[in-house]
Amino acid sequence: MTHLDDWRELGQQLRVDSIRSSSAAGSGHPTSSMSAADLMAVLMAKYLHYDFDNPDDPRNDHLIFSKGHASPLLYAMFKAAGAISDDEMLTFRKFGSRIEGHPTPVLPWVDVATGSLGQGLPISVGVALTGKRLDRLPYRVWCLCGDSEMAEGSMWEAFEAAGHNALDNLTAVIDVNRLGQTGPTMHGWDLDAYRRRVEAFGWKAIEVDGHDVAAIDGALAEAVASNGQPSVIIARTEKGHGVTAVADIPGKHGKPLDDPDAAIAELGGRRDIHVGVAKPDFDGRAHEFPTGELSLPVYEPGTKEATRKAFGDALVALGRARGDVVAIDGEVGNSTYTEEFSEALPDRFFQSYIAEQQMIATAVGMQVRGWTPFAATFAAFLARAYDFVRMAAVSRASIAIAGSHAGVSIGEDGPSQMALEDLATFRAVHGSTVLYPSDANQTAALIPQMADRDGIVFMRTTREKTPILYDPGEAFEIGGARVVRRTDDDAVTLIGAGITLHEALKAADALASDGINARVVDLYSVKPIDAATVRAAGRETGAIITVEDHWAEGGIGDAVLDCLAEEQPHPVVVKLAVRDMPGSGTPAELMAAAGIDAEHIADAARTVIGRSREHSRDEVGSGRRE
Amino acid sequence: MTHLDDWRELGQQLRVDSIRSSSAAGSGHPTSSMSAADLMAVLMAKYLHYDFDNPDDPRNDHLIFSKGHASPLLYAMFKAAGAISDDEMLTFRKFGSRIEGHPTPVLPWVDVATGSLGQGLPISVGVALTGKRLDRLPYRVWCLCGDSEMAEGSMWEAFEAAGHNALDNLTAVIDVNRLGQTGPTMHGWDLDAYRRRVEAFGWKAIEVDGHDVAAIDGALAEAVASNGQPSVIIARTEKGHGVTAVADIPGKHGKPLDDPDAAIAELGGRRDIHVGVAKPDFDGRAHEFPTGELSLPVYEPGTKEATRKAFGDALVALGRARGDVVAIDGEVGNSTYTEEFSEALPDRFFQSYIAEQQMIATAVGMQVRGWTPFAATFAAFLARAYDFVRMAAVSRASIAIAGSHAGVSIGEDGPSQMALEDLATFRAVHGSTVLYPSDANQTAALIPQMADRDGIVFMRTTREKTPILYDPGEAFEIGGARVVRRTDDDAVTLIGAGITLHEALKAADALASDGINARVVDLYSVKPIDAATVRAAGRETGAIITVEDHWAEGGIGDAVLDCLAEEQPHPVVVKLAVRDMPGSGTPAELMAAAGIDAEHIADAARTVIGRSREHSRDEVGSGRRE
């Protein structure tokens, strides 16, 4: 057989196996796999360099299926490469199997989870950028894209970023099978429509018949030869190619074939071709940047500083100490203070411009290769990348994210710039950590821990300067809380974090002058929460006021209530939070209007203490009525 | 004076007033306003058709500042048009003023809030689509865009949608002032870089010197003449144009001028030009579609149906009854069942393809003109559009959103397709409504109420068929809850919604066979929550188990805890929720693995009842320790 025949046979095997696994599962996307089978056959047989026995080899290429629903094809490739057995392939979509419905990194050869369309290419850009600027190794990144997902804006953030950064180590393959889930795509088989777009964004575009293995070979060779430009192969394919019952027929998306045996027969039957995928063909180790002693910034108690500034300062300190730390910003570095990192460590700073999805995708791509990224923008604009954060958790990615300009206390800019939902959204990310420091020294103490922590680690920072409460060098663990004020006779507990902790302290002063002792807790670690400290405060004071510069849903108040859910007896909890849409104004005016300033906290405390005294007087027997 | 002189003078006035208002505020974005002043001067003097006395006139043009931070320019235009006084303009960014830091619809001439970049153009596309296909009126939509925001993927979703829909009633003006917040943009003054991109996406592109009023006049005329294509004016401008101290100088973003008096003098001093903006120049009323009797679908108790299917059925019924109802889908209409609407009422169905940001923006744009949009996709993928939803709330928009395929109970497709954070994220949207119906008849009953309700109204639907519990025609109010099972002697309350309600009912059966009576509450309205029913259940049974196919943060459990926060005595609350990252499997396997199936609910109930009996025995005195 010639190579061409081998490749054709391999393509047929990949189709057959895609049909077999999805038929065994009773669900899945065989037709979306069949369209790209020839493209992937030639890729794996000749162009991919990957040591399946050593998936962590830094020299390996990266293959990312942006069209994650073509997972049957990916698993068929893994089988052909000898990475998984035929039996394991046939556990597709079964409970407990690592051959999941869409690819996830529970498989060692999968870099990131895909299946939310439009994410694989942006992440591939992140990996390619890592190859060029961090690892400094000549591995290639291959990304299989669907034509439907070309409608996602995030794809164009990726095309723009890759073009701008001249990522000629990146090749996208667009499987233009013209049929989406419900019907034809916007551009059908108009390959030129895609060509015009991607060329305009600075890519080298190559059109090809995606079922002509010789042409595919030529296209891949041309892509590899591209110099100074990322390359994209725009392949005309048929969904369900090779099987008459489904080929190019609408309504065949996302379901197993009706007659798999007939289809397999039409494709020439089962094969058991094994492909010896080429191993990396160069020597070299990933570049390392210098490391040094960690010397965190210090802030003098009694002075004032913004936690966003402390974040920027501490990130530079961490970057100097650890060569694996990198920073990415969404073109607001003079607000988030990553500009300090960009000046001190320009080789490890990445400007994402105003493209938050690409910013998070870049971070995810970098951690694929073991780097420790910190991504930063206004916390409000992280909402733009929320699906990327959600999927990063499915990818088991470890990334640090900082969001500045939290809450109404940013003042005059108004609600479009105010993060008022970020604690809720980041708490609702699987395995996440949510930090909201209240002082600059505490911020600095938490930054190195963010770098060490698994999962999505979010820090919310404050725009305004706030008083330095803690001594430099004091220890603050993730998962802790700090009791800032307490007596043996506290009648109420005030729990705040960030800017509201300072309001709580002022409220405690006001209460003290009324003869009321208030415990004050700094809940700088919102998730994980220091449940023991919160529960003790509840038991010992009987009443808790939570106060947050955030909507009432999903933030500090709800985190506190959650850890008290099973407490008996249960303290009264009063949640102070932002409840009306703010406008513009000074920070003080807006915090007062939202009812989260010292005066409102003190008032709420007086009310709850009064009520609780009344309750104690009235109460005769115990607990709940039955 | 010639027209040209008038326009130049007006441009200078808009600059002077942008400087004056931001100087009075002590913050704001004068330089970003000054770059676009000449463009907007010619637009308002000659091309805009808008009756400022009648902002609700359906024939009015629409002017949307996608670069919302150029609000000083917008307000200066409103002053020049006589809509606001000079005094009011100078209340810019002051507490209580409607002249907010970024534009919001508290001003009657502002359609939508902007300030989160990359949203104004997608929403403009929605308004333009409304003009073409719903209102069927020849008003024009003008959208002022920044060059920095061209990096946002959402802009390219908009360019793609407008090109595809041939929206020649839409003109975007890109203010290419080459300087972003922190430094130069990606493309600087390379106007051709923008031209290539937008032309590739099917737009007519016109390059112009953005400070040459004659050239601007020509460009706007050419834009208006565009036939069958949306048009974009790519204008080379200077940030801070006209004032030597700031013109084209980096580091001048987002701050008032150091010496406003000198700047105003350099611009020729204050002016008080009034522009008689042309009123709409055509007759006509907005198109109306037929209305009819509402005849909701009915489902036979004892049979099974998926709530997503009931959503699709009921949406058709509502659409037949109400001509203002429209549907938009993200190319998954055979999953969300909007395909029924697309077949029954094709004139009011909009295919957004896989572009969720544009989907929500289209909905926001349509409600600007009084239409009642329902947007639908997998609930997981609504995460992609979260910033658009956040901003829609700032826009005081009323839109209905349906998210299907909630939770692990979707089964084999795996975590990328499972919405496990949607209740949390939608609860944390200001003024939102969050519905999660448990049965098809209930779903149908809620759909018309979604159309009548203000704000962001989200419905979560279930992929799997679930038993019909309720009779057709039973009333279910938003804000209610349904006690599905109760006795006078309930020892525990089980609260679920959607698929978990059915598990709770099975658990109650199992408990009953142990001689334990369990109250079962259907929390179909998660926000607003029926606090009275929840509190009564807590008081009367002493223990609540919440169960949800959602992460533990921000969903049903937290909503229940929130309304119990101040309850004394307080029931024990046990939250059952998804806590580990799921994989693939059958719905039953995955619900069991997550601990949210009937067996786990019954076990949790037995445990909590045991504990609570022990607690009652041990308890001597009352309440909290002091």
Interface residues (C-beta under 8 A of the other chain):
Chain A: A25 G26 S27 G28 G68 R93 K94 F95 G96 S97 R98 I99 E100 G101 H102 T104 V106 A113 T114 G115 S116 L117 G118 S148 E149 A151 E152 G153 S154 M155 W156 E157 E160 H164 G180 Q181 T182 T185 M186 R196 R197 E199 A200 F201 D329 E331 V332 G333 N334 S335 E339 Y353 I354 A355 E356 Q357 Q358 A380 F381 A383 R384 Y386 D387 R390 M391 A393 V394 R396 G411 E412 D413 G414 P415 S416 Q417 L420 E421 A424 T425 R427 A428 V429 H430 G431 K527 R539 E540 G542 W551 A552 E553 G554 G555 G557 D558 L561 D562 L564 A565 E566 E567 Q568 P569 H570 P571 V572 V573 V574 K575 M581 G583 S584 G585 T586 E589 L590 A593 H615 S616 E619 V620 G621 S622 G623 R624 R625 E626
Chain B: A25 G26 S27 G28 G68 R93 K94 F95 G96 S97 R98 E100 G101 H102 T104 V106 A113 T114 G115 S116 L117 G118 S148 E149 A151 E152 G153 S154 M155 W156 E157 E160 H164 G180 Q181 T182 T185 M186 R196 R197 E199 A200 F201 D329 E331 V332 G333 N334 S335 E339 Y353 I354 A355 E356 Q357 Q358 A380 F381 A383 R384 Y386 D387 R390 M391 A393 V394 R396 G411 E412 D413 G414 P415 S416 Q417 L420 E421 A424 T425 R427 A428 V429 H430 G431 K527 R539 E540 G542 W551 A552 E553 G554 G555 G557 D558 L561 D562 L564 A565 E566 E567 Q568 P569 H570 P571 V572 V573 V574 K575 M581 G583 S584 G585 T586 E589 L590 A593 H615 S616 E619 V620 G621 S622 G623 R624 R625 E626
